[in-house]
Amino acid sequence: TTVRASLKERILNPGTGAAIISDVNKGLVRDIEELNLFITMFYSEIDLKDKCFRWVHAGHEAALIYDPVKDNFQTLAGDGVPLGVMEDWDYKESEIQIDSGQIIIIGTDGIKEACNSNDEYFGNERLKSLIRSHSQKSAKDILCEVFEALDSFRFPAERKDDETLVIIKVF
């Protein structure tokens, strides 16, 4: 809740994604340093005018971008530490040009680490295969296909971690 409130407040003021995340981190470290807590984040912005995607990595699972024309995936990572760990960490903003038809995939590690009753992981390759095979569908439909496959893969095992996924289809 603290991070959400700090982020909502800080985003209203000008600055790069790196500056926003750095400011939120500084405040968070002061609030929780005694509690030994942290939070991972993948902060991103889409610039429609310049057709680019910007992100700041703060210890979170890397995102992916799939280009169906080239049939390739690119990892959108970084070296930022989780929020609340180091007050003076210098977060960096990364940027990539985006084209129509590309798909941006942002999720938690609970997706790839979902485990079935045979102790097999869902994994990145299974996720990539689903994205590739459903790339012509809408973002909402791709999301539904991934979660249906995830539930089917895991059944009858129970969910052990959060499974959060955002699919963005560039138009």
Disulfide bonds with the S-S distance in Angstrom:
none
